[in-house]
C-alpha cells in the first residue's frame, strides 16, 4: 500500500520565491536519493499564491518513516519553519492501483 503525505503551507510573501526554490531543489534530491519516493509535486493555490501544497507519494509506510529520519526531511522542516507562517501535514495510506 502506498502512502501519501500532504503538506499545506503558507509562505511569508517575501519568502515565497525562496520556498519554491527550496522545494524544487529538494524534489530533485528526494527523487534521486532512492528513498522510495514515487511522486513529489508542489502547487501554488490559485486564490493565494503564498499558499503552497506539497504532495509526496511513498512506496510504503516504512519508506516514509526512513525519509522522516533523513537530512532531506530536516531541510524541508527547517525551510517551512523559516519561510512559512503556518503549515499542516496529513498522511494517509492508499491502495496501489495498476497503471496502464
Buried (B, 14 or more C-beta within 10 A) or exposed (E): EBBBBBBBBBBEEEBBEBBBEBBEEBBEBBBEBEBBBBEBEBEBEEEEEBBBBBBBBBBEEEBBEBBBEBEBBEBBBEBBEEBBEEBEEEBEEEEEEEEE
